[in-house]
Amino acid sequence: MFKLHGFAVSNYYNMVKLALLEKGMEFEEVLAFAEKTPEFYAKSPRGKVPVLEVEQGFISETSAILEHLEACGSGKALLPAEPFARAQVRALMREIELYIELPARMCYPEAFFGMQVPDAIKERTKAELLDGFAALKRHGRFSPYVAGDTFTLADIYFLYSVDLACAVGKTVFGLDLLAGFPQAAQLLAKLNGNANVQAIAAAKEAQMPEFLAMIKARAQG
């Protein structure tokens, strides 16, 4: 059985967890916060989560984990079989991560933890987010899913990147990043109605106090 190491507040952890649930694959959750220790580096070279423990050892990096799950061939496929369609899903995943999730992350300290982010970084984040959402609007099909009529890994990246980016947009910039993008708003609502997504959200909410206490302790010490 797979063991998924990480914590419920991590959006990348939740990407892998949702893929496992949607594919109907058995797994065990192992609570692990990102640690800069020799023990955790042996599992994750950068000391980050998630980490998937398999029979042969440990797999780090979300994209590599998701590719491994698809290669196992078990459960519902989350990548198309046809090469061009598969490439489009992978491109959308990469675009969402590079141009939406990562820029938004630069302002997480201010959006979620009450810390001040320098104006130069905020200006860069705002510009990159606007460009990122414009790119998604051009490339995504939203009929009704990101890449077409089938739920894929692109929808998992969309769900766990766009929600946080929208929170950054509203809190830091007073912007509705989905204004004029009703297809994305409708898909976000559709995905949030998924029973597996709701279970993951409940686990995140339950763990949030512990996570915030850990962040506070680390900042003070």
SERO-4910 file (N, C-alpha, C, O; in steps of 0.05 Angstrom, whole numbers):
BEGIN
 pado doro    nc1    nc2    nc3   cac1   cac2   cac3    cc1    cc2    cc3    oc1    oc2    oc3
  Met    A     17    -24      0      0      0      0     18     25      0     38     26     13
  Phe    A      9     45    -15     23     71    -15     20     84     12      0     81     26
  Lys    A     41    100     19     40    117     42     45    146     33     66    152     21
  Leu    A     26    164     39     29    192     30     37    208     54     22    211     74
  His    A     61    219     53     73    235     75     68    264     69     73    274     47
  Gly    A     58    278     89     53    307     86     32    316    106     27    303    126
  Phe    A     20    339    100      0    350    119    -23    362    104    -20    372     81
  Ala    A    -46    363    116    -72    369    103    -75    398     94    -93    404     79
  Val    A    -58    416    104    -60    444     96    -44    449     70    -49    470     58
  Ser    A    -27    431     63    -11    435     38    -28    430     13    -40    409     10
  Asn    A    -28    450     -5    -44    446    -29    -31    424    -47    -46    410    -61
  Tyr    A     -5    422    -47      7    401    -63      2    373    -52     -3    354    -67
  Tyr    A      2    371    -26     -6    346    -13    -34    338    -21    -40    315    -28
  Asn    A    -52    358    -21    -79    353    -28    -83    346    -58   -102    332    -65
  Met    A    -66    356    -75    -67    348   -103    -63    318   -106    -78    304   -119
  Val    A    -42    308    -92    -37    279    -94    -59    263    -80    -67    242    -90
  Lys    A    -68    273    -57    -89    259    -42   -114    256    -59   -127    235    -60
  Leu    A   -122    278    -73   -146    277    -90   -142    258   -113   -160    243   -120
  Ala    A   -118    257   -125   -113    238   -147   -116    210   -137   -129    193   -151
  Leu    A   -105    203   -114   -108    177   -102   -137    169    -97   -146    147   -103
  Leu    A   -152    188    -86   -180    183    -81   -196    180   -106   -213    162   -108
  Glu    A   -192    197   -125   -207    195   -151   -200    170   -166   -217    158   -179
  Lys    A   -176    160   -163   -168    136   -177   -176    111   -161   -174     88   -171
  Gly    A   -185    115   -136   -193     92   -120   -170     75   -111   -174     51   -107
  Met    A   -147     87   -107   -123     72    -99   -120     72    -69   -125     93    -56
  Glu    A   -113     50    -57   -110     49    -28    -84     63    -19    -64     60    -32
  Phe    A    -86     78      2    -62     91     13    -66     97     42    -89     98     53
  Glu    A    -44    102     55    -44    109     84    -31    137     86    -12    143     72
  Glu    A    -43    154    102    -32    181    107    -13    181    130    -18    169    151
  Val    A     10    193    126     31    195    147     36    225    152     46    239    134
  Leu    A     28    235    175     32    264    181     62    271    181     77    259    196
  Ala    A     69    291    165     96    300    163     96    329    154     86    335    132
  Phe    A    107    347    170    111    374    161    138    376    147    156    360    153
  Ala    A    141    396    130    166    400    117    188    404    137    186    421    155
  Glu    A    209    388    135    230    389    155    258    391    142    263    377    122
  Lys    A    275    407    153    303    409    143    320    392    161    338    403    175
  Thr    A    316    366    161    331    348    178    342    326    161    331    320    140
  Pro    A    364    313    169    376    291    154    356    268    149    355    256    128
  Glu    A    339    263    170    320    242    167    299    247    145    292    230    129
  Phe    A    289    273    144    269    279    124    282    283     97    270    277     76
  Tyr    A    307    293     96    321    296     70    325    269     57    326    267     33
  Ala    A    326    247     73    329    220     61    304    212     46    305    195     29
  Lys    A    281    225     52    256    219     39    251    240     17    241    233     -5
  Ser    A    258    265     22    253    287      4    278    305      3    283    319     22
  Pro    A    293    304    -19    318    319    -20    317    348    -14    336    360     -6
  Arg    A    293    360    -19    290    389    -13    276    394     14    271    416     22
  Gly    A    269    372     27    255    374     53    227    384     51    217    396     70
  Lys    A    214    378     29    186    388     24    167    364     23    175    341     19
  Val    A    141    371     26    120    351     22    105    359     -4    105    382    -12
  Pro    A     91    340    -16     86    312     -7    109    294    -15    126    300    -32
  Val    A    109    270     -2    126    248     -9    109    223    -10     93    218      8
  Leu    A    112    208    -32     98    183    -34    117    160    -29    138    157    -42
  Glu    A    111    144     -9    127    120     -2    116     96    -17     92     89    -13
  Val    A    133     84    -33    125     60    -48    143     37    -40    161     41    -24
  Glu    A    139     14    -51    154    -10    -44    184     -5    -48    201    -15    -32
  Gln    A    192      9    -69    220     13    -75    233     36    -60    258     37    -59
  Gly    A    217     53    -48    229     76    -34    210    100    -34    186     97    -31
  Phe    A    222    124    -37    206    149    -35    207    164    -61    228    166    -74
  Ile    A    184    176    -68    182    194    -91    174    222    -81    154    225    -68
  Ser    A    190    242    -88    183    269    -81    176    284   -107    179    274   -129
  Glu    A    166    309   -103    156    326   -124    129    317   -135    126    294   -144
  Thr    A    109    335   -132     82    328   -139     78    318   -167     65    297   -171
  Ser    A     90    331   -186     87    322   -214     98    294   -219     86    278   -233
  Ala    A    120    288   -206    132    261   -209    114    240   -195    111    218   -206
  Ile    A    103    247   -172     85    229   -158     60    223   -175     52    200   -178
  Leu    A     48    244   -187     24    241   -203     30    224   -228     14    208   -236
  Glu    A     53    229   -240     61    213   -263     64    183   -256     56    165   -271
  His    A     75    179   -232     79    151   -223     52    137   -219     48    114   -226
  Leu    A     33    152   -207      7    140   -203     -6    133   -229    -20    112   -231
  Glu    A     -3    150   -249    -14    144   -275      0    119   -288    -13    103   -301
  Ala    A     26    118   -284     42     96   -296     34     69   -283     38     48   -296
  Cys    A     24     70   -259     16     45   -245     -7     32   -260    -11      8   -258
  Gly    A    -23     48   -274    -45     38   -290    -69     29   -274    -87     15   -285
  Ser    A    -71     36   -249    -93     28   -232   -114     50   -231   -108     74   -230
  Gly    A   -139     42   -229   -161     61   -225   -166     79   -249   -157     74   -272
  Lys    A   -182    100   -245   -190    118   -266   -166    133   -277   -151    144   -261
  Ala    A   -163    134   -303   -142    149   -315   -147    179   -312   -169    189   -317
  Leu    A   -126    194   -305   -128    223   -302   -112    238   -323   -109    262   -321
  Leu    A   -101    223   -342    -88    235   -365    -99    221   -390   -104    197   -389
  Pro    A   -104    235   -411   -114    223   -436    -94    203   -447    -70    205   -443
  Ala    A   -105    183   -461    -87    163   -474    -75    174   -500    -52    167   -507
  Glu    A    -90    192   -514    -80    202   -539    -57    222   -534    -60    240   -517
  Pro    A    -34    220   -548    -11    236   -542    -15    266   -543     -5    280   -525
  Phe    A    -29    276   -563    -32    305   -564    -49    315   -541    -43    336   -528
  Ala    A    -71    301   -536    -88    310   -514    -74    308   -487    -77    325   -470
  Arg    A    -57    287   -484    -41    284   -460    -22    308   -456    -19    318   -435
  Ala    A    -10    316   -479      9    338   -478     -5    364   -470      6    381   -456
  Gln    A    -30    368   -479    -45    392   -473    -51    393   -443    -49    414   -430
  Val    A    -58    370   -431    -63    369   -402    -38    376   -387    -38    391   -368
  Arg    A    -15    364   -395     10    369   -381     18    399   -384     28    411   -365
  Ala    A     13    410   -407     19    439   -411      2    456   -392     12    475   -380
  Leu    A    -24    450   -390    -41    465   -373    -33    462   -344    -33    482   -329
  Met    A    -25    438   -335    -15    434   -308      9    453   -303     11    466   -282
  Arg    A     28    453   -322     52    468   -319     46    498   -319     57    513   -303
  Glu    A     28    507   -336     21    535   -338      7    545   -312     13    566   -302
  Ile    A    -10    528   -301    -24    535   -276     -3    538   -254     -5    556   -238
  Glu    A     15    519   -252     35    520   -231     54    543   -234     59    558   -215
  Leu    A     65    547   -258     85    568   -262     74    596   -262     87    614   -251
  Tyr    A     50    599   -273     40    627   -278     18    635   -259      9    658   -259
  Ile    A      8    616   -242    -13    623   -223     -4    615   -195     -3    632   -177
  Glu    A      1    590   -190      8    581   -163     33    593   -152     33    604   -130
  Leu    A     55    592   -167     80    602   -157     80    633   -153     90    642   -133
  Pro    A     69    649   -172     68    677   -166     51    684   -142     58    701   -125
  Ala    A     28    670   -139     11    675   -115     26    669    -90     22    683    -70
  Arg    A     42    648    -90     57    640    -66     74    662    -55     79    662    -31
  Met    A     84    680    -72    101    701    -62     87    720    -42     99    733    -26
  Cys    A     60    720    -44     44    737    -26     29    722     -5     12    734      9
  Tyr    A     34    696     -2     21    681     19     26    692     47      7    693     63
  Pro    A     50    701     53     55    712     80     36    734     87     27    736    110
  Glu    A     30    752     68     12    774     74    -17    766     73    -34    774     89
  Ala    A    -24    749     54    -52    741     50    -62    723     73    -85    725     80
  Phe    A    -45    706     83    -54    685    102    -42    687    130    -53    676    149
  Phe    A    -20    702    133     -6    701    159     -1    729    171     13    732    191
  Gly    A    -13    750    159    -11    776    170     17    789    169     22    808    183
  Met    A     34    779    152     61    791    149     61    810    125     43    809    108
  Gln    A     80    828    125     81    848    104    100    839     82    123    830     87
  Val    A     91    840     57    107    833     34    115    859     20     99    877     17
  Pro    A    141    862     12    150    887      0    133    894    -25    124    876    -39
  Asp    A    130    920    -29    113    929    -52    123    919    -79    107    913    -96
  Ala    A    149    918    -82    160    908   -108    151    880   -114    145    873   -137
  Ile    A    151    863    -93    142    835    -97    113    834   -103    103    819   -119
  Lys    A     97    851    -89     68    852    -93     62    861   -122     44    850   -135
  Glu    A     76    881   -131     72    890   -159     78    868   -179     63    864   -198
  Arg    A    100    854   -174    107    832   -192     86    810   -191     78    799   -212
  Thr    A     77    803   -167     57    782   -164     31    789   -178     20    773   -192
  Lys    A     22    814   -175     -3    822   -188     -1    820   -218    -19    810   -231
  Ala    A     21    830   -229     25    829   -258     25    800   -268     13    794   -289
  Glu    A     40    783   -254     42    755   -263     16    740   -260     10    724   -277
  Leu    A      1    746   -239    -25    733   -236    -44    741   -258    -58    724   -269
  Leu    A    -45    766   -265    -62    775   -286    -55    762   -313    -72    753   -328
  Asp    A    -29    760   -318    -20    746   -342    -26    716   -341    -34    705   -361
  Gly    A    -23    704   -317    -28    676   -315    -57    669   -319    -63    649   -333
  Phe    A    -75    685   -308   -103    679   -312   -111    684   -341   -129    670   -352
  Ala    A    -99    704   -354   -104    709   -382    -96    685   -399   -109    678   -418
  Ala    A    -73    674   -392    -63    651   -407    -81    627   -403    -87    612   -422
  Leu    A    -91    623   -379   -109    601   -373   -135    604   -389   -146    585   -399
  Lys    A   -144    629   -390   -169    634   -405   -166    628   -435   -184    619   -448
  Arg    A   -142    633   -445   -136    627   -474   -133    598   -479   -143    588   -499
  His    A   -120    583   -461   -113    555   -466   -134    536   -456   -139    515   -468
  Gly    A   -146    542   -433   -165    523   -421   -190    521   -438   -199    541   -450
  Arg    A   -202    497   -439   -227    494   -454   -252    497   -437   -272    508   -447
  Phe    A   -251    489   -412   -273    492   -394   -300    483   -406   -319    498   -407
  Ser    A   -300    457   -414   -324    446   -426   -332    419   -415   -334    400   -430
  Pro    A   -338    417   -389   -336    438   -369   -309    438   -354   -303    456   -339
  Tyr    A   -292    417   -359   -267    415   -345   -245    430   -359   -248    439   -382
  Val    A   -223    434   -346   -202    452   -356   -193    443   -384   -190    460   -402
  Ala    A   -189    417   -388   -178    408   -414   -200    397   -432   -193    387   -454
  Gly    A   -225    398   -424   -246    387   -441   -269    375   -425   -278    387   -405
  Asp    A   -279    352   -435   -303    341   -422   -297    320   -401   -315    307   -390
  Thr    A   -271    316   -395   -262    296   -376   -246    308   -353   -229    325   -358
  Phe    A   -250    299   -329   -234    307   -306   -206    296   -309   -202    272   -313
  Thr    A   -186    313   -307   -158    305   -310   -141    318   -288   -151    332   -271
  Leu    A   -115    312   -289    -96    324   -270    -96    354   -273    -89    368   -253
  Ala    A   -103    365   -296   -104    394   -299   -125    406   -280   -121    428   -270
  Asp    A   -146    392   -275   -167    402   -257   -158    401   -228   -166    418   -212
  Ile    A   -141    382   -222   -130    380   -195   -112    404   -190   -113    417   -169
  Tyr    A    -94    410   -209    -77    434   -206    -94    459   -205    -88    477   -189
  Phe    A   -114    461   -222   -132    484   -223   -145    488   -195   -144    510   -184
  Leu    A   -156    467   -184   -171    469   -159   -153    479   -136   -161    497   -121
  Tyr    A   -129    467   -134   -112    473   -111    -92    495   -116    -73    500   -100
  Ser    A    -95    509   -138    -78    533   -144    -95    558   -147    -89    579   -135
  Val    A   -117    556   -162   -134    579   -167   -148    589   -142   -151    613   -139
  Asp    A   -156    570   -125   -170    579   -100   -152    597    -83   -161    617    -73
  Leu    A   -127    589    -80   -108    604    -64   -100    630    -78    -98    651    -65
  Ala    A    -97    629   -104    -90    653   -119   -113    674   -117   -108    698   -115
  Cys    A   -138    665   -118   -160    683   -116   -161    695    -88   -169    719    -85
  Ala    A   -154    680    -67   -153    691    -40   -131    713    -39   -135    733    -26
  Val    A   -108    708    -51    -87    729    -52    -97    753    -67    -94    776    -58
  Gly    A   -110    749    -90   -120    772   -105   -140    789    -89   -138    813    -90
  Lys    A   -158    776    -75   -178    791    -59   -165    804    -35   -171    828    -30
  Thr    A   -149    790    -20   -138    800      5   -117    821      1   -116    841     15
  Val    A    -99    816    -17    -75    833    -21    -81    856    -41    -71    878    -37
  Phe    A    -96    850    -62   -100    870    -83   -129    880    -86   -134    898   -102
  Gly    A   -147    868    -72   -175    876    -75   -186    869   -103   -203    883   -113
  Leu    A   -175    847   -114   -183    840   -142   -198    814   -142   -192    796   -126
  Asp    A   -218    812   -159   -231    786   -165   -218    775   -190   -224    784   -213
  Leu    A   -200    756   -187   -185    746   -210   -202    729   -229   -193    723   -251
  Leu    A   -226    722   -220   -244    707   -238   -266    725   -251   -283    715   -264
  Ala    A   -264    751   -246   -283    770   -259   -279    767   -289   -257    769   -299
  Gly    A   -300    764   -303   -299    761   -332   -289    733   -341   -283    729   -364
  Phe    A   -289    715   -322   -280    687   -328   -300    668   -315   -293    652   -298
  Pro    A   -325    670   -324   -346    654   -310   -342    624   -313   -351    609   -295
  Gln    A   -329    615   -335   -325    586   -338   -308    575   -315   -313    553   -305
  Ala    A   -287    590   -308   -270    581   -286   -284    582   -260   -281    564   -244
  Ala    A   -300    602   -255   -315    604   -230   -335    581   -228   -338    569   -206
  Gln    A   -348    574   -250   -367    552   -250   -353    525   -245   -363    508   -231
  Leu    A   -329    522   -257   -315    497   -253   -305    495   -224   -306    473   -212
  Leu    A   -296    517   -213   -287    516   -185   -310    508   -167   -306    492   -148
  Ala    A   -334    518   -172   -357    511   -156   -364    481   -160   -371    467   -141
  Lys    A   -362    472   -184   -368    444   -191   -348    425   -176   -357    405   -164
  Leu    A   -323    432   -177   -303    415   -164   -306    415   -134   -302    395   -120
  Asn    A   -313    438   -122   -317    440    -93   -342    424    -84   -345    420    -60
  Gly    A   -358    416   -102   -381    399    -96   -374    369    -96   -391    353    -88
  Asn    A   -350    362   -104   -341    334   -105   -338    324    -76   -326    338    -60
  Ala    A   -348    300    -71   -347    289    -44   -318    286    -34   -312    291    -10
  Asn    A   -300    277    -51   -272    274    -43   -259    301    -37   -244    304    -18
  Val    A   -266    321    -53   -256    349    -48   -266    359    -21   -251    372     -6
  Gln    A   -291    354    -15   -302    363     10   -289    349     34   -285    362     55
  Ala    A   -283    324     31   -270    309     53   -242    320     57   -233    323     80
  Ile    A   -228    327     36   -201    339     38   -203    366     51   -186    373     68
  Ala    A   -223    382     44   -226    408     55   -232    406     85   -222    423    101
  Ala    A   -247    386     94   -253    383    122   -228    376    138   -224    385    160
  Ala    A   -211    359    126   -186    351    139   -167    375    141   -153    379    161
  Lys    A   -167    392    120   -151    417    121   -160    435    143   -144    446    159
  Glu    A   -186    439    145   -197    457    166   -191    447    194   -184    462    212
  Ala    A   -192    420    197   -187    408    223   -158    411    232   -152    414    255
  Gln    A   -140    411    212   -111    412    219   -101    441    220    -79    446    230
  Met    A   -117    460    210   -107    488    209    -97    499    235    -76    512    235
  Pro    A   -111    496    258   -100    507    283    -72    497    290    -55    512    298
  Glu    A    -68    471    286    -41    459    292    -20    471    273      2    477    281
  Phe    A    -28    475    248     -9    486    228     -2    514    235     21    522    234
  Leu    A    -22    531    242    -17    559    248      0    561    273     17    579    275
  Ala    A     -5    544    293     12    544    317     41    537    311     59    549    322
  Met    A     45    519    292     72    511    284     86    534    270    109    540    275
  Ile    A     71    548    252     83    571    238     90    593    258    112    605    255
  Lys    A     73    598    277     79    619    297    103    612    314    120    629    319
  Ala    A    105    586    322    128    577    338    154    579    322    174    588    333
  Arg    A    153    573    297    177    574    280    186    604    276    209    610    276
  Ala    A    166    621    274    172    650    270    185    662    295    201    680    293
  Gln    A    177    652    318    187    663    343    213    650    351    228    661    367
  Gly    A    219    626    340    242    613    350    264    608    330    284    596    337
***
